[in-house]
Amino acid sequence: LSYRADLNVECLNSSTLHGTITLGHASTINSKRIIVVASAANIETVGAIGSPGTPGPFGSATINAPIDNRGAIDGPVTGIGRTLRFNGDVFNSGTMTGDLTFAALYSPKNDPSQGSIVDNATFTETSTVRVKLGGETPRVDHDQIIIGGDASISGTLEIVYEGGFAAAPGQEFVVMAAENLAGAFTNMAFPDA
């Protein structure tokens, strides 16, 4: 499916995408129910930059829907001042590329997993990054979000314990790594010990 305007998804339950949704510049996906991006599916942005009519991953777009990404989400190429903005919760076990902005919940999906963000990510002041801790080994016992480019962080870091695990006082975990990391979480939410 290719959309140059808004796509409104109305359904009683979740929707599963098995193909590709291509969003034109300034397009929006709206849904009150979760959209599952299946393992071989993707959402991509296109638009023109430079010479008129030149297609490519250049368009800004907004997704106002919860997303369960098991496939690929390709935002606009980095460094052009455009972004793919997520105003709904994102559960990621797939791959995400481009300049991405998260304004709600972001959480790796699998238990445990590595959230794969290939390029740049911005976590706004309204965002929450949820990380599950079930032991000491990254990507084996606990989530670790790897961002291949720049990360700008704000908002809340929420820690969730799994499998009866509880961190000891002073124990440290690397839950996010990026090429360049700027900012800090303004709020921290820890489980009751």
TORKE-215540 format. One line per field, with one value per residue: x, y, z of N, C-alpha, C, O in turn; residue in one letter; residue number from 1. Coordinates in Angstrom, 1 decimal. Layout:
N
n_X = X; ... .
n_Y = Y; ... .
n_Z = Z; ... .
ca_X = X; ... .
ca_Y = Y; ... .
ca_Z = Z; ... .
c_X = X; ... .
c_Y = Y; ... .
c_Z = Z; ... .
o_X = X; ... .
o_Y = Y; ... .
o_Z = Z; ... .
residu = a; ... .
num = NUM; ... .
This chain:
193
n_X = 0.8; 0.5; 0.7; 0.0; -1.1; -3.1; -3.5; -6.1; -6.7; -9.1; -10.3; -11.5; -9.9; -6.3; -4.2; -2.5; 0.3; 1.5; 2.8; 4.0; 3.9; 4.0; 4.8; 4.1; 5.7; 4.9; 2.8; 0.4; -0.2; -3.1; -4.5; -6.4; -6.0; -3.4; -0.8; 0.6; 3.7; 4.6; 7.1; 8.3; 7.5; 7.2; 7.3; 7.7; 9.2; 8.8; 9.6; 10.2; 13.4; 15.8; 16.1; 13.0; 10.5; 12.2; 12.3; 12.7; 13.9; 13.0; 11.0; 9.2; 7.1; 4.3; 3.3; 0.5; -0.2; -0.2; 2.7; 3.8; 6.7; 8.0; 9.3; 10.5; 11.1; 11.5; 12.7; 13.1; 16.2; 19.2; 20.3; 19.0; 17.1; 14.5; 12.0; 10.7; 8.1; 6.9; 4.0; 2.6; 2.8; 5.8; 6.8; 9.6; 11.1; 12.2; 13.9; 14.9; 15.4; 16.9; 16.1; 14.6; 11.9; 10.7; 7.8; 6.3; 5.9; 8.8; 10.0; 12.0; 10.9; 11.2; 12.0; 14.9; 15.9; 17.6; 17.0; 16.9; 18.1; 19.2; 20.1; 19.6; 18.1; 15.6; 14.4; 11.8; 10.7; 8.2; 8.4; 8.8; 11.2; 11.3; 12.9; 13.7; 15.0; 16.5; 18.7; 22.3; 23.7; 24.0; 21.6; 21.1; 20.3; 19.1; 17.5; 19.1; 19.5; 20.7; 21.9; 22.8; 23.7; 23.3; 21.9; 19.4; 18.3; 15.6; 12.8; 11.4; 13.1; 12.2; 12.5; 12.0; 11.7; 12.3; 11.5; 12.0; 14.3; 16.2; 18.0; 21.0; 21.9; 23.8; 24.6; 25.4; 24.1; 24.3; 22.1; 21.5; 23.2; 25.0; 26.4; 26.9; 25.8; 23.4; 22.0; 19.8; 17.9; 15.0; 13.4; 13.2; 12.0; 11.8; 11.4; 9.6; 11.6 .
n_Y = -1.2; 2.2; 5.5; 8.9; 10.6; 10.7; 7.7; 5.9; 3.4; 1.3; -1.0; -3.9; -5.5; -6.1; -5.2; -6.9; -6.5; -7.7; -7.1; -4.2; -0.9; 2.2; 5.4; 8.7; 12.0; 13.8; 12.2; 10.4; 7.7; 6.5; 4.8; 3.1; 0.7; -1.9; -2.2; -4.8; -5.4; -7.8; -10.4; -10.4; -8.0; -4.4; -0.9; 2.0; 5.3; 7.7; 10.3; 13.5; 15.0; 17.4; 17.2; 17.7; 15.2; 13.0; 10.0; 8.4; 7.5; 9.9; 11.3; 12.9; 11.5; 10.5; 8.2; 7.5; 5.3; 2.2; 0.1; -3.1; -4.1; -6.6; -6.9; -4.7; -1.2; 1.6; 4.7; 8.2; 9.0; 9.7; 12.9; 14.9; 16.4; 15.5; 13.3; 10.1; 9.9; 8.5; 8.4; 6.7; 3.7; 1.6; -1.6; -3.4; -5.9; -6.1; -4.5; -1.1; 1.8; 4.9; 8.4; 8.6; 9.4; 9.1; 9.4; 8.2; 5.1; 3.1; -0.1; -3.0; -6.1; -9.0; -11.5; -12.1; -9.2; -7.4; -4.3; -3.1; -0.4; 1.1; 3.6; 6.9; 8.1; 9.8; 10.3; 11.7; 14.2; 13.2; 10.5; 7.0; 4.7; 1.4; -1.2; -4.5; -6.4; -9.4; -10.7; -10.6; -10.6; -8.9; -8.7; -11.4; -12.0; -9.6; -6.7; -4.7; -1.8; -1.0; 1.6; 2.6; 5.1; 8.4; 9.3; 10.9; 11.6; 11.8; 12.2; 9.2; 6.5; 3.3; 0.5; -2.9; -5.9; -9.4; -12.9; -13.4; -12.0; -9.5; -6.6; -6.0; -3.6; -0.9; -2.3; -2.3; -1.8; -1.8; -0.5; 0.9; 1.9; 4.0; 5.5; 8.3; 9.8; 11.8; 14.0; 13.1; 10.8; 12.2; 11.2; 8.3; 5.1; 2.5; -0.9; -2.1; -3.4 .
n_Z = 0.0; -0.7; 0.5; 0.3; 1.9; 4.9; 6.7; 8.0; 10.3; 11.1; 13.3; 15.1; 16.5; 16.8; 13.9; 11.4; 9.5; 6.5; 4.2; 2.6; 3.8; 2.4; 3.1; 2.2; 2.2; 5.1; 5.8; 7.8; 10.0; 11.6; 14.3; 16.8; 17.7; 18.1; 15.7; 14.0; 12.7; 10.6; 10.4; 7.8; 6.8; 6.2; 7.1; 5.4; 4.6; 2.1; -0.2; -1.8; -2.2; -2.9; -6.3; -7.9; -7.6; -7.2; -5.9; -2.6; 0.6; 2.2; 3.3; 6.0; 8.5; 10.6; 13.1; 14.7; 16.5; 18.3; 17.9; 17.0; 16.2; 14.2; 12.0; 9.7; 10.0; 8.2; 8.4; 7.4; 5.7; 7.4; 8.7; 7.2; 8.4; 8.7; 10.1; 11.3; 13.3; 16.3; 18.0; 19.4; 21.4; 21.1; 20.4; 20.0; 18.1; 15.8; 13.1; 12.9; 11.0; 10.0; 10.8; 13.8; 16.0; 19.3; 21.2; 23.1; 24.7; 24.4; 23.9; 23.9; 22.4; 22.6; 25.1; 26.8; 24.8; 22.1; 21.2; 18.0; 16.6; 13.9; 13.0; 14.0; 17.0; 18.9; 22.0; 23.4; 25.9; 26.7; 26.4; 27.3; 28.1; 28.4; 30.1; 30.5; 33.2; 33.9; 34.8; 34.7; 32.2; 29.2; 26.6; 26.9; 29.5; 30.1; 28.7; 26.1; 24.5; 21.4; 19.6; 16.5; 15.6; 16.5; 19.7; 21.4; 24.6; 26.9; 29.1; 30.6; 32.2; 32.6; 34.7; 34.7; 36.5; 35.9; 36.0; 38.8; 39.4; 41.0; 41.2; 42.9; 45.4; 44.1; 41.8; 38.4; 35.1; 31.6; 29.6; 27.4; 24.5; 22.3; 19.3; 19.7; 22.6; 24.0; 26.4; 29.2; 31.1; 32.5; 34.5; 36.6; 36.9; 39.1; 40.0; 42.9; 45.4 .
ca_X = 0.0; 1.3; -0.2; 0.6; -1.9; -3.3; -4.1; -6.8; -6.9; -10.2; -10.5; -11.9; -8.7; -5.1; -4.0; -1.2; 0.8; 2.3; 3.4; 4.7; 3.1; 4.9; 4.2; 4.6; 6.1; 3.9; 1.7; 0.2; -1.0; -3.9; -5.2; -6.5; -5.5; -2.0; -0.5; 1.7; 4.5; 5.1; 8.6; 8.8; 6.8; 7.9; 6.8; 8.8; 8.8; 9.3; 9.3; 11.2; 14.3; 16.7; 15.4; 11.6; 10.1; 13.1; 11.8; 13.7; 13.5; 13.3; 9.8; 8.8; 5.8; 3.9; 2.5; -0.3; -0.8; 0.8; 3.3; 4.6; 7.6; 8.7; 9.9; 11.4; 10.5; 12.5; 12.4; 13.9; 17.7; 19.8; 21.0; 18.2; 16.2; 13.2; 12.0; 9.5; 7.7; 6.0; 3.2; 2.1; 3.8; 6.5; 7.4; 10.5; 11.9; 12.7; 14.9; 14.4; 16.4; 16.6; 16.0; 13.3; 11.5; 9.7; 7.1; 5.5; 6.7; 9.6; 10.4; 12.4; 9.8; 11.5; 12.5; 15.3; 16.3; 18.3; 16.3; 17.8; 17.9; 20.4; 20.6; 19.5; 16.9; 15.4; 13.4; 11.3; 10.3; 7.0; 8.7; 9.3; 12.0; 11.1; 14.0; 13.5; 16.2; 16.3; 20.0; 23.5; 24.3; 23.2; 21.0; 20.8; 19.4; 18.4; 17.4; 20.1; 19.1; 21.9; 21.6; 24.0; 24.1; 23.2; 20.7; 19.1; 17.4; 14.9; 11.7; 11.5; 13.6; 11.4; 13.1; 11.1; 12.4; 11.7; 12.0; 12.4; 15.5; 16.2; 19.3; 21.6; 22.3; 25.1; 24.8; 25.2; 23.7; 24.3; 20.8; 21.4; 24.5; 24.9; 27.6; 26.9; 24.6; 23.2; 20.9; 19.7; 16.5; 14.6; 12.7; 13.6; 11.0; 12.3; 10.4; 9.8; 12.5 .
ca_Y = 0.0; 3.5; 6.6; 10.2; 11.4; 10.0; 6.3; 5.6; 2.0; 1.1; -2.5; -4.3; -6.1; -5.7; -5.4; -7.5; -6.1; -8.8; -6.5; -2.9; 0.4; 3.3; 6.7; 9.9; 13.0; 14.4; 11.3; 9.9; 6.5; 6.6; 3.6; 3.0; -0.7; -2.2; -2.6; -5.7; -5.5; -9.2; -10.6; -10.1; -6.8; -3.2; 0.4; 2.9; 6.6; 8.2; 11.7; 14.1; 16.0; 17.7; 17.4; 17.3; 13.9; 12.0; 9.2; 7.9; 7.5; 11.3; 12.0; 12.8; 10.9; 10.3; 7.1; 7.6; 4.0; 1.3; -0.7; -4.3; -4.3; -7.8; -6.8; -3.5; 0.1; 2.4; 6.1; 9.0; 9.0; 10.6; 14.2; 15.8; 17.2; 14.9; 12.2; 9.3; 10.1; 7.5; 9.0; 5.5; 2.7; 0.8; -2.8; -3.6; -7.0; -6.1; -3.5; 0.2; 2.6; 6.3; 9.3; 8.2; 10.1; 8.3; 10.3; 7.4; 4.0; 2.2; -1.3; -4.2; -7.0; -10.3; -11.6; -10.7; -8.9; -6.2; -3.4; -2.8; 0.9; 1.2; 5.0; 7.9; 8.0; 10.8; 10.0; 13.0; 14.3; 12.4; 9.1; 6.1; 3.6; 0.3; -2.2; -5.7; -7.0; -10.8; -11.2; -9.7; -10.7; -8.1; -9.4; -12.7; -11.9; -8.3; -5.9; -3.7; -1.1; -0.5; 2.6; 2.7; 6.5; 9.3; 9.1; 12.1; 11.0; 12.6; 11.3; 8.3; 5.1; 2.4; -0.8; -4.0; -7.1; -10.6; -14.2; -13.4; -11.3; -8.2; -6.1; -5.7; -2.1; -0.5; -3.1; -1.5; -2.4; -1.0; -0.8; 1.6; 2.3; 4.7; 6.1; 9.5; 9.8; 13.2; 14.2; 12.2; 10.6; 13.1; 10.4; 6.9; 4.3; 1.3; -1.8; -2.2; -4.5 .
ca_Z = 0.0; -0.8; 1.0; 0.3; 2.9; 6.1; 6.7; 9.2; 10.4; 12.0; 13.4; 16.4; 17.2; 16.1; 12.5; 11.1; 8.2; 5.9; 3.1; 2.8; 3.7; 2.0; 3.5; 1.5; 3.1; 5.9; 6.0; 9.2; 10.3; 12.8; 14.7; 18.2; 18.0; 17.8; 14.3; 14.1; 11.5; 10.6; 10.2; 6.4; 6.3; 6.6; 6.9; 4.9; 4.2; 0.8; -0.4; -2.7; -1.7; -4.1; -7.6; -7.7; -8.0; -6.9; -4.7; -1.7; 2.0; 2.6; 3.9; 7.4; 8.7; 12.0; 13.4; 15.9; 16.7; 18.9; 16.9; 17.4; 15.1; 14.1; 10.7; 9.5; 9.8; 7.6; 8.5; 6.5; 5.8; 8.5; 8.4; 6.3; 9.2; 8.7; 11.1; 11.5; 14.7; 16.9; 19.1; 20.1; 22.0; 20.1; 20.9; 18.8; 18.0; 14.4; 12.7; 12.6; 10.4; 9.7; 12.0; 14.5; 17.3; 20.1; 22.1; 24.0; 25.2; 23.5; 24.6; 23.2; 22.5; 23.0; 26.5; 26.6; 23.4; 21.8; 20.3; 16.9; 15.9; 13.1; 12.8; 15.0; 17.8; 19.8; 23.0; 23.9; 27.3; 27.0; 26.1; 28.4; 27.7; 29.3; 30.0; 31.4; 33.8; 34.4; 35.1; 34.5; 30.9; 28.3; 25.5; 27.3; 30.7; 30.2; 27.4; 25.8; 23.3; 20.7; 18.6; 15.7; 15.4; 17.6; 20.5; 22.3; 25.5; 27.9; 29.4; 31.7; 32.1; 33.5; 34.8; 35.1; 36.8; 35.3; 36.5; 40.1; 39.5; 41.6; 41.2; 44.2; 45.5; 43.5; 40.6; 37.2; 33.8; 30.4; 29.0; 26.1; 23.9; 21.0; 18.8; 20.5; 23.5; 24.5; 27.3; 30.3; 31.5; 33.6; 35.5; 36.7; 37.6; 39.5; 40.7; 44.4; 45.7 .
c_X = 0.9; 0.3; 0.6; -0.2; -2.1; -3.9; -4.7; -7.1; -8.0; -10.5; -10.9; -10.8; -7.4; -5.1; -2.6; -0.8; 1.8; 3.1; 4.2; 3.7; 4.2; 4.2; 4.9; 5.0; 4.9; 2.7; 1.6; -0.6; -1.7; -4.6; -5.3; -6.1; -4.1; -1.9; 0.7; 2.4; 5.1; 6.5; 9.1; 8.2; 7.7; 7.0; 7.9; 8.3; 9.5; 9.0; 10.4; 12.1; 15.3; 15.9; 14.0; 11.3; 11.0; 12.7; 13.0; 13.2; 13.8; 12.1; 9.7; 7.4; 5.6; 3.1; 1.8; -1.0; 0.3; 1.4; 4.0; 5.4; 8.3; 9.4; 10.9; 10.6; 11.7; 12.1; 13.2; 15.4; 18.1; 20.4; 20.3; 17.2; 14.7; 13.2; 10.7; 9.2; 6.7; 5.3; 2.5; 3.2; 4.5; 7.2; 8.3; 11.3; 12.5; 13.8; 14.3; 15.6; 15.9; 16.6; 14.6; 13.1; 10.5; 9.2; 6.3; 6.4; 7.5; 10.1; 10.8; 11.3; 10.1; 12.1; 13.7; 15.7; 17.2; 17.4; 17.2; 17.4; 19.2; 21.0; 20.4; 18.1; 16.8; 14.2; 13.0; 11.0; 9.1; 7.2; 9.0; 10.0; 11.9; 12.2; 13.7; 14.8; 15.8; 17.6; 21.1; 24.0; 23.4; 22.8; 20.8; 19.9; 18.7; 18.5; 18.6; 19.7; 20.4; 21.4; 22.9; 24.5; 23.9; 21.9; 20.6; 18.0; 16.8; 13.8; 12.0; 12.2; 12.9; 12.1; 12.0; 11.9; 11.6; 12.3; 12.5; 13.7; 15.3; 17.7; 19.8; 22.0; 23.7; 25.4; 24.5; 24.9; 23.8; 23.1; 20.6; 22.8; 24.2; 26.3; 27.9; 25.6; 24.5; 22.0; 20.9; 18.2; 16.1; 13.8; 13.2; 12.5; 11.6; 11.3; 10.6; 10.6; 11.8 .
c_Y = 1.2; 4.6; 7.9; 11.1; 10.5; 8.6; 6.1; 4.2; 1.8; -0.4; -2.8; -4.8; -5.5; -5.9; -5.9; -7.1; -7.2; -8.3; -5.2; -1.8; 1.4; 4.6; 7.8; 10.9; 13.6; 13.5; 10.9; 8.6; 6.7; 5.3; 3.6; 1.6; -0.9; -2.7; -3.5; -5.7; -6.9; -9.2; -10.2; -8.8; -5.6; -2.0; 1.3; 4.3; 7.0; 9.7; 12.3; 15.1; 16.2; 17.9; 16.9; 15.9; 12.8; 11.2; 8.7; 8.0; 8.9; 12.0; 11.9; 12.2; 10.7; 9.0; 7.3; 6.3; 3.2; 0.4; -1.9; -4.6; -5.6; -7.9; -5.7; -2.3; 1.0; 3.9; 6.9; 8.9; 10.0; 11.9; 15.1; 16.6; 16.7; 13.7; 11.4; 9.3; 9.1; 8.2; 7.9; 4.6; 1.9; -0.4; -3.3; -4.9; -7.1; -5.1; -2.2; 1.1; 4.0; 7.2; 9.1; 9.0; 9.3; 9.2; 9.5; 6.3; 3.3; 1.1; -2.4; -5.3; -8.3; -10.3; -12.5; -10.4; -7.7; -5.5; -2.9; -1.5; 1.2; 2.6; 5.8; 7.8; 9.2; 10.3; 11.3; 13.0; 13.6; 10.9; 8.4; 5.0; 2.5; -0.8; -3.3; -6.2; -8.4; -11.4; -10.2; -9.7; -9.9; -9.0; -10.9; -12.7; -10.6; -7.6; -4.9; -3.1; -0.5; 0.4; 2.9; 4.1; 7.3; 9.1; 10.4; 11.6; 12.0; 11.7; 10.4; 7.0; 4.3; 1.0; -1.8; -5.3; -8.3; -11.8; -14.2; -12.6; -10.0; -7.7; -5.7; -4.2; -1.9; -1.3; -2.2; -2.3; -1.4; -1.4; -0.1; 2.1; 2.9; 5.2; 7.4; 9.6; 11.2; 13.2; 13.2; 12.0; 11.5; 12.4; 9.0; 6.2; 2.9; 0.4; -1.8; -3.5; -5.6 .
c_Z = 0.0; -0.4; 0.9; 1.2; 4.1; 5.9; 8.0; 9.3; 11.5; 12.1; 14.9; 17.2; 16.5; 14.6; 12.3; 9.6; 7.7; 4.7; 3.4; 2.8; 3.4; 2.3; 2.8; 2.6; 3.8; 6.1; 7.4; 9.1; 11.6; 13.1; 16.3; 18.6; 17.5; 16.3; 14.5; 12.7; 11.5; 10.2; 8.8; 5.9; 6.7; 6.4; 6.5; 4.6; 2.9; 0.7; -1.4; -1.9; -2.8; -5.3; -7.4; -8.3; -7.8; -5.7; -3.9; -0.3; 2.6; 3.3; 5.4; 7.5; 10.2; 12.1; 14.7; 16.2; 17.5; 17.8; 17.6; 16.2; 15.1; 12.8; 10.6; 9.4; 9.4; 7.6; 7.4; 6.7; 6.8; 7.9; 7.5; 7.1; 9.2; 9.6; 10.9; 13.0; 15.1; 18.1; 19.9; 20.6; 20.9; 20.9; 19.8; 19.0; 16.6; 14.2; 12.4; 12.1; 10.2; 11.0; 12.6; 15.8; 18.0; 21.1; 23.1; 24.5; 24.1; 24.4; 23.7; 23.4; 23.1; 24.4; 26.6; 25.2; 23.3; 20.8; 19.2; 16.3; 15.2; 13.0; 14.0; 15.7; 18.8; 20.7; 23.7; 25.4; 27.7; 26.8; 27.4; 27.7; 28.7; 29.0; 31.0; 31.8; 34.4; 34.8; 34.7; 33.1; 29.9; 27.1; 25.7; 28.5; 30.8; 28.8; 27.3; 24.5; 22.6; 19.6; 17.8; 15.4; 16.6; 18.4; 21.4; 23.3; 26.5; 28.3; 30.6; 31.3; 33.1; 33.5; 35.3; 35.4; 36.3; 36.0; 37.9; 40.4; 40.2; 41.7; 42.6; 44.2; 44.9; 42.2; 39.4; 36.0; 32.7; 29.6; 27.7; 25.7; 22.6; 20.6; 19.6; 21.3; 24.1; 25.4; 28.5; 30.5; 32.6; 34.7; 35.4; 37.4; 37.8; 40.1; 42.2; 44.6; 46.5 .
o_X = 1.9; -0.8; 1.7; 0.2; -1.2; -4.8; -4.1; -7.9; -7.7; -10.8; -10.6; -10.7; -7.5; -5.8; -1.7; -1.6; 2.7; 3.9; 4.9; 2.8; 5.2; 3.1; 6.1; 4.6; 3.9; 1.6; 2.5; -1.5; -1.1; -5.2; -4.3; -5.8; -3.6; -2.7; 1.8; 1.8; 6.1; 7.1; 10.2; 8.3; 8.6; 6.1; 9.0; 7.1; 10.6; 8.1; 11.3; 11.6; 15.6; 15.0; 13.7; 11.7; 10.8; 12.7; 14.1; 12.1; 14.6; 12.3; 10.0; 6.6; 6.5; 2.2; 2.5; -2.2; 1.5; 0.6; 4.8; 5.0; 9.2; 10.1; 11.9; 9.6; 12.7; 11.2; 14.0; 15.9; 17.5; 20.8; 20.8; 16.4; 13.8; 14.3; 9.7; 10.0; 5.7; 6.0; 1.9; 4.4; 3.8; 7.9; 7.7; 12.0; 13.1; 14.6; 13.2; 16.6; 14.7; 16.9; 13.6; 14.1; 9.5; 9.9; 5.6; 7.6; 7.0; 10.7; 10.1; 10.8; 9.5; 12.6; 13.5; 15.7; 17.4; 17.2; 18.2; 16.4; 20.2; 22.2; 21.0; 17.1; 17.8; 13.2; 13.8; 11.0; 8.8; 6.3; 9.5; 9.5; 12.4; 12.3; 13.4; 15.7; 14.9; 17.6; 20.8; 24.6; 22.3; 23.5; 20.3; 18.8; 17.7; 19.4; 19.1; 19.7; 21.1; 20.6; 23.9; 25.7; 24.4; 20.9; 21.6; 17.0; 17.5; 13.8; 12.8; 11.9; 12.9; 12.3; 11.3; 12.7; 10.3; 13.4; 13.4; 14.2; 14.3; 18.5; 19.0; 22.2; 24.6; 26.4; 23.5; 25.4; 23.4; 23.0; 19.7; 23.6; 23.4; 27.2; 29.0; 24.5; 25.5; 21.0; 21.9; 17.4; 16.9; 13.7; 13.5; 12.1; 11.9; 10.4; 11.7; 10.3; 12.4 .
o_Y = 1.2; 4.7; 8.0; 12.3; 9.7; 8.5; 6.1; 3.7; 2.2; -1.0; -2.0; -4.6; -4.5; -6.8; -5.5; -7.4; -7.5; -9.0; -5.2; -1.8; 1.6; 4.9; 7.9; 10.8; 13.9; 14.0; 11.1; 8.5; 7.0; 4.8; 4.0; 1.4; -0.2; -3.4; -3.1; -6.0; -7.1; -8.3; -9.8; -8.5; -5.7; -2.0; 1.3; 4.4; 6.5; 10.2; 11.6; 15.9; 15.3; 18.8; 15.8; 15.6; 11.6; 11.7; 8.6; 8.5; 9.0; 13.1; 10.8; 12.4; 10.8; 8.8; 7.3; 6.3; 3.4; -0.1; -1.7; -5.3; -5.8; -8.9; -5.6; -2.2; 1.2; 4.3; 6.2; 8.6; 11.0; 11.9; 16.1; 17.3; 17.4; 13.1; 11.8; 8.8; 8.9; 8.4; 8.2; 4.8; 1.5; -0.2; -3.7; -5.1; -8.1; -4.9; -2.1; 1.0; 4.3; 6.7; 9.3; 9.3; 8.9; 9.9; 10.2; 6.5; 3.1; 1.3; -2.7; -5.3; -8.8; -9.3; -13.7; -11.3; -7.0; -5.9; -2.3; -1.4; 1.5; 2.7; 5.5; 7.4; 9.5; 9.9; 11.9; 12.0; 13.3; 10.2; 8.9; 4.4; 2.7; -1.3; -3.0; -6.5; -8.5; -12.6; -9.1; -8.7; -10.3; -9.8; -11.6; -13.4; -10.5; -7.8; -4.4; -3.8; 0.3; 0.0; 3.3; 4.2; 6.8; 8.7; 10.8; 11.2; 13.0; 10.5; 10.7; 6.4; 4.6; 0.4; -1.5; -5.7; -8.3; -11.8; -15.0; -12.6; -9.3; -8.5; -5.3; -3.6; -2.7; -1.0; -1.5; -3.5; -0.3; -2.4; -0.4; 2.5; 2.5; 5.3; 7.7; 9.5; 11.6; 12.5; 12.5; 12.8; 11.7; 13.0; 8.5; 6.7; 2.1; 1.0; -1.5; -4.5; -6.6 .
o_Z = 0.7; -1.0; 1.4; 1.3; 4.4; 5.0; 9.0; 8.4; 12.6; 11.1; 15.8; 18.4; 15.8; 14.1; 12.9; 8.7; 8.3; 4.1; 4.5; 2.0; 4.1; 1.7; 2.8; 3.7; 3.1; 6.5; 8.2; 8.3; 12.6; 12.2; 17.0; 19.8; 16.7; 15.8; 14.9; 11.7; 12.2; 9.7; 8.7; 4.7; 7.5; 5.5; 7.1; 4.3; 2.6; 1.4; -1.7; -1.2; -3.6; -5.3; -6.8; -9.4; -8.2; -4.6; -4.3; -0.1; 3.6; 3.8; 6.0; 6.6; 11.0; 11.3; 15.8; 16.2; 17.3; 17.0; 18.5; 15.3; 16.0; 12.5; 11.3; 8.7; 10.1; 6.8; 6.7; 7.9; 7.0; 6.7; 7.0; 6.5; 9.5; 9.9; 10.3; 13.8; 14.4; 19.1; 20.9; 20.2; 20.0; 21.8; 18.8; 19.9; 16.2; 15.2; 11.8; 12.7; 10.3; 12.1; 11.9; 16.5; 17.4; 21.9; 23.9; 24.7; 23.0; 25.5; 22.7; 24.6; 24.1; 24.9; 26.4; 24.4; 24.3; 19.7; 19.6; 15.5; 15.8; 13.1; 15.1; 15.1; 19.4; 20.2; 24.4; 26.0; 28.9; 27.0; 28.4; 26.8; 29.9; 27.9; 32.2; 31.0; 35.2; 35.2; 34.3; 32.7; 29.7; 26.6; 24.8; 28.4; 31.5; 28.0; 28.4; 23.5; 23.2; 18.8; 18.3; 15.0; 17.7; 17.8; 22.0; 22.8; 26.9; 28.0; 31.5; 30.2; 34.3; 32.4; 36.3; 34.5; 36.2; 36.4; 38.2; 41.5; 40.0; 42.2; 43.5; 43.2; 45.2; 41.5; 39.4; 35.8; 32.9; 29.0; 26.9; 26.6; 21.8; 21.4; 20.1; 20.7; 24.8; 25.1; 28.7; 30.2; 33.6; 35.8; 34.4; 38.5; 36.9; 40.8; 42.7; 44.0; 46.8 .
residu = l; s; y; r; a; d; l; n; v; e; c; l; n; s; s; t; l; h; g; t; i; t; l; g; h; a; s; t; i; n; s; k; r; i; i; v; v; a; s; a; a; n; i; e; t; v; g; a; i; g; s; p; g; t; p; g; p; f; g; s; a; t; i; n; a; p; i; d; n; r; g; a; i; d; g; p; v; t; g; i; g; r; t; l; r; f; n; g; d; v; f; n; s; g; t; m; t; g; d; l; t; f; a; a; l; y; s; p; k; n; d; p; s; q; g; s; i; v; d; n; a; t; f; t; e; t; s; t; v; r; v; k; l; g; g; e; t; p; r; v; d; h; d; q; i; i; i; g; g; d; a; s; i; s; g; t; l; e; i; v; y; e; g; g; f; a; a; a; p; g; q; e; f; v; v; m; a; a; e; n; l; a; g; a; f; t; n; m; a; f; p; d; a .
num = 1; 2; 3; 4; 5; 6; 7; 8; 9; 10; 11; 12; 13; 14; 15; 16; 17; 18; 19; 20; 21; 22; 23; 24; 25; 26; 27; 28; 29; 30; 31; 32; 33; 34; 35; 36; 37; 38; 39; 40; 41; 42; 43; 44; 45; 46; 47; 48; 49; 50; 51; 52; 53; 54; 55; 56; 57; 58; 59; 60; 61; 62; 63; 64; 65; 66; 67; 68; 69; 70; 71; 72; 73; 74; 75; 76; 77; 78; 79; 80; 81; 82; 83; 84; 85; 86; 87; 88; 89; 90; 91; 92; 93; 94; 95; 96; 97; 98; 99; 100; 101; 102; 103; 104; 105; 106; 107; 108; 109; 110; 111; 112; 113; 114; 115; 116; 117; 118; 119; 120; 121; 122; 123; 124; 125; 126; 127; 128; 129; 130; 131; 132; 133; 134; 135; 136; 137; 138; 139; 140; 141; 142; 143; 144; 145; 146; 147; 148; 149; 150; 151; 152; 153; 154; 155; 156; 157; 158; 159; 160; 161; 162; 163; 164; 165; 166; 167; 168; 169; 170; 171; 172; 173; 174; 175; 176; 177; 178; 179; 180; 181; 182; 183; 184; 185; 186; 187; 188; 189; 190; 191; 192; 193 .
